[in-house]
Amino acid sequence: MALVKIIELIGTSDKSWEDAVQQGVEKVASEGKITGIDVMGFKAVVEENKIVEYRAHMKVALVKE
């Protein structure tokens, strides 16, 4: 029987929301084998009418190896 660990985090990027998700995945990849991601929502930081930071709120499920 495997034990699944859920980590909730916010990935950030200056490029895109997709990259923000990827950055979050890369941060927790060393913790175990990722089995799934649930993206809870997206937000952005705006300065002078331009998006300067993309944020992806997510839960990542992983199994310890």
Helices and strands as residue ranges (DSSP letters): E 4-13, H 17-28, G 29-31, E 33-47, E 50-63
